[in-house]
Amino acid sequence: MRWKDRIPRPWRLTYQLWRKAFRDTINQTIFAKPEKIPFESELPFQLELEQIVNPSYLFENKFHNIELAGQRIEQIPIRPSEVFSFWRAIGAPSGENGFKKGRNLINGKLTEDYGGGLCQLSGLLYHLALLGGLSIIERHAHSVDIYEEHERYTPLGADATVVYGYKDLRIKNPYEFCIGFVVRREEKRLFAYLKSEEAIPQREIQFIRKQQEEGEEVETQALSPKGKKTITVSFYKR
């Protein structure tokens, strides 16, 4: 057993939360905050991205968690130079915070935990942010690819795993006008919208896959009139 594993999990989480908060203070990060007045009607332009939700164990719990998180995300307008933080938006994925148990990929293995299914929402927002040319401050790929090709609801490389206190999805507004995310569900489909005060041209994104001996590497590129720009490189074990 590693020495870190001897420390109680709540203590480790508290330390990680304190550590992140300290770094944010040092870096003077300005986070987007929730507001009581809905912003959606004030942002007339939008980009849209859709995903199917594949039926699985604890399927309804997954939808519950995504819808609850979506309601909280919709309360947060993101003003120029502000940073959207996934975990700051929705809070801890606990039963006390309204979340239910669902499937989670932890240390490369499927298991049950509160907030299961939220990674599909964070991945959806990440992919949408790429299309809108937003600045990705923090994003983590899953370590393992658990899907067969016919099971995919999003391209490999478009995912964003989130682990409370450890791995966040953070997106900065690079524009000189306000933006925000809106999430909707229609039966077995999820729709995410990047709302904005002014029109945002949609970028073309490519996920270029390269087979490696131990897994697969994915290079995410944005295409523009100036050429290709590599955003990130992710590696997935099989």
Phi and psi in degrees as a GROMACS rama.xvg file:
@    title "Ramachandran Plot"
@    xaxis  label "Phi"
@    yaxis  label "Psi"
@TYPE xy
-70.746  154.8  ARG-2
-62.7825  -31.2746  TRP-3
-65.1929  -33.624  LYS-4
-70.9064  -15.0198  ASP-5
-78.7745  -16.7932  ARG-6
-82.6999  130.637  ILE-7
-53.6407  141.05  PRO-8
-56.0527  -43.7512  ARG-9
-59.4349  -35.6518  PRO-10
-66.7898  -42.3335  TRP-11
-62.7625  -41.2778  ARG-12
-64.6198  -44.026  LEU-13
-58.9901  -41.8507  THR-14
-63.2213  -44.3088  TYR-15
-63.846  -40.9655  GLN-16
-64.5391  -42.369  LEU-17
-63.383  -41.8987  TRP-18
-62.2672  -44.3389  ARG-19
-64.8579  -43.1169  LYS-20
-61.7103  -39.1507  ALA-21
-63.9331  -44.8725  PHE-22
-63.67  -39.9881  ARG-23
-63.6016  -36.9745  ASP-24
-66.9294  -44.6858  THR-25
-62.4115  -41.257  ILE-26
-81.0368  -5.46456  ASN-27
56.133  43.0623  GLN-28
-70.0365  130.352  THR-29
-101.748  111.057  ILE-30
-93.2962  144.609  PHE-31
-68.3265  141.228  ALA-32
-121.978  151.56  LYS-33
-66.9467  147.567  PRO-34
-129.089  149.712  GLU-35
-74.0459  -26.8655  LYS-36
-86.1912  121.923  ILE-37
-59.394  136.546  PRO-38
-95.9009  -13.0663  PHE-39
-57.2025  -43.1134  GLU-40
-69.4017  -18.1649  SER-41
-87.6636  -7.03979  GLU-42
-119.818  92.4956  LEU-43
-78.0965  -17.6711  PRO-44
-99.3422  154.965  PHE-45
-157.418  151.208  GLN-46
-111.77  147.906  LEU-47
-127.747  144.373  GLU-48
-140.961  137.203  LEU-49
-122.559  143.222  GLU-50
-139.116  146.867  GLN-51
-86.523  148.754  ILE-52
-107.019  112.349  VAL-53
-71.4156  136.025  ASN-54
-58.7944  138.256  PRO-55
-159.59  177.619  SER-56
-59.924  133.998  TYR-57
61.3957  38.3767  LEU-58
-58.1227  -48.199  PHE-59
-67.1527  -33.1279  GLU-60
-64.1235  -38.1596  ASN-61
-61.7992  -45.5876  LYS-62
-63.131  -40.3502  PHE-63
-58.1289  -46.8269  HIS-64
-64.2604  -41.1654  ASN-65
-67.1485  -42.76  ILE-66
-66.5302  -40.1723  GLU-67
-63.196  -45.9985  LEU-68
-63.0887  -40.504  ALA-69
-61.0804  -39.1076  GLY-70
-61.2226  -37.7894  GLN-71
-76.4569  -36.0563  ARG-72
-64.1823  -36.036  ILE-73
-69.6629  -9.34778  GLU-74
-88.5386  2.47785  GLN-75
-119.205  98.5844  ILE-76
-73.2316  142.767  PRO-77
-111.366  105.785  ILE-78
-85.8188  167.626  ARG-79
-50.914  131.315  PRO-80
72.5234  -0.193854  SER-81
-80.3662  155.536  GLU-82
-110.823  127.324  VAL-83
-88.0894  125.851  PHE-84
-113.915  125.082  SER-85
-57.2903  -48.6727  PHE-86
-75.1567  -32.2017  TRP-87
-65.7878  -30.289  ARG-88
-72.8806  -42.1585  ALA-89
-108.527  -14.6483  ILE-90
81.4202  -174.138  GLY-91
-66.4619  137.341  ALA-92
-81.6883  73.42  PRO-93
-123.577  164.729  SER-94
-63.4755  -36.7815  GLY-95
-63.5948  -26.245  GLU-96
-93.8002  8.92902  ASN-97
97.7797  -1.30747  GLY-98
-89.5872  155.791  PHE-99
-113.392  166.694  LYS-100
-75.8861  140.19  LYS-101
-151.321  -176.73  GLY-102
-72.4366  133.853  ARG-103
-133.681  144.334  ASN-104
-97.6584  106.586  LEU-105
-121.698  122.716  ILE-106
53.8727  39.2052  ASN-107
79.3674  6.02726  GLY-108
-126.736  141.144  LYS-109
-75.5416  131.331  LEU-110
-149.399  -178.581  THR-111
-105.795  140.911  GLU-112
-164.381  160.403  ASP-113
-63.6935  138.868  TYR-114
84.4531  11.2405  GLY-115
-56.8914  134.84  GLY-116
100.924  -11.1807  GLY-117
-67.0981  -22.6321  LEU-118
-64.9068  -28.0402  CYS-119
-67.8845  -38.9809  GLN-120
-66.8125  -44.7837  LEU-121
-63.7833  -37.5919  SER-122
-65.8929  -38.3116  GLY-123
-62.6823  -43.7542  LEU-124
-67.1777  -37.927  LEU-125
-62.5489  -48.314  TYR-126
-60.7877  -42.6532  HIS-127
-64.3676  -39.2539  LEU-128
-63.3258  -37.1268  ALA-129
-62.0438  -44.7732  LEU-130
-62.522  -33.0993  LEU-131
-89.8309  1.09651  GLY-132
71.7167  24.8393  GLY-133
-76.4444  161.795  LEU-134
-88.957  122.239  SER-135
-89.3297  112.04  ILE-136
-88.3468  -39.4294  ILE-137
-147.471  129.827  GLU-138
-156.174  140.457  ARG-139
-125.962  131.876  HIS-140
-81.4403  154.539  ALA-141
-64.4537  150.053  HIS-142
-81.4756  -22.3618  SER-143
-129.555  139.932  VAL-144
-95.0431  110.457  ASP-145
-99.2372  -0.203702  ILE-146
-104.168  144.273  TYR-147
-82.3758  163.358  GLU-148
-59.0438  -39.0826  GLU-149
-74.4181  -10.0349  HIS-150
-95.5421  -8.51261  GLU-151
-70.0568  135.794  ARG-152
-106.918  -3.96092  TYR-153
-154.921  154.296  THR-154
-62.0554  145.418  PRO-155
-61.8405  127.001  LEU-156
108.17  -11.8788  GLY-157
-98.8761  10.5088  ALA-158
-88.9511  163.879  ASP-159
-151.234  99.2392  ALA-160
-76.2177  145.662  THR-161
-130.913  135.234  VAL-162
-132.973  117.314  VAL-163
-56.6623  126.939  TYR-164
87.4488  -18.4052  GLY-165
-119.018  -51.2818  TYR-166
-125.463  121.888  LYS-167
-118.698  164.261  ASP-168
-111.365  118.16  LEU-169
-125.659  130.39  ARG-170
-131.724  129.216  ILE-171
-103.591  141.045  LYS-172
-83.6733  109.767  ASN-173
-88.7479  -1.81714  PRO-174
-93.1857  167.5  TYR-175
-96.0588  24.9277  GLU-176
-145.68  166.435  PHE-177
-78.0847  145.189  CYS-178
-134.644  173.12  ILE-179
-172.535  160.354  GLY-180
-104.872  141.08  PHE-181
-129.238  137.299  VAL-182
-122.873  134.69  VAL-183
-134.346  150.589  ARG-184
-119.082  135.732  ARG-185
-132.632  102.195  GLU-186
54.0933  -113.277  GLU-187
-100.362  23.3792  LYS-188
-124.799  144.006  ARG-189
-110.982  138.001  LEU-190
-123.714  129.517  PHE-191
-119.469  139.702  ALA-192
-125.924  133.135  TYR-193
-96.3416  104.023  LEU-194
-89.0394  149.804  LYS-195
-155.306  154.602  SER-196
-72.2593  -30.9346  GLU-197
-125.935  157.602  GLU-198
-65.7851  137.519  ALA-199
-114.207  120.492  ILE-200
-67.4198  138.543  PRO-201
-81.2795  126.93  GLN-202
-81.8884  153.9  ARG-203
-91.055  127.184  GLU-204
-116.463  134.155  ILE-205
-118.348  140.427  GLN-206
-114.666  102.668  PHE-207
-95.3546  116.139  ILE-208
-98.7125  137.708  ARG-209
-132.405  123.231  LYS-210
-72.3194  132.849  GLN-211
-119.609  168.173  GLN-212
-62.6683  -38.928  GLU-213
-101.22  -0.309138  GLU-214
170.454  -141.326  GLY-215
-139.93  136.543  GLU-216
-104.036  138.477  GLU-217
-126.185  121.847  VAL-218
-100.3  121.448  GLU-219
-94.3827  122.334  THR-220
-123.789  141.792  GLN-221
-104.692  132.656  ALA-222
-102.278  137.652  LEU-223
-146.961  170.834  SER-224
-57.348  -22.9539  PRO-225
-85.1671  -5.8085  LYS-226
118.227  -165.554  GLY-227
-88.9435  143.377  LYS-228
-131.74  120.825  LYS-229
-76.3076  124.963  THR-230
-92.0768  -46.3004  ILE-231
-159.726  161.774  THR-232
-125.915  125.084  VAL-233
-117.212  149.377  SER-234
-126.647  133.952  PHE-235
-125.323  127.438  TYR-236
-79.6899  154.862  LYS-237
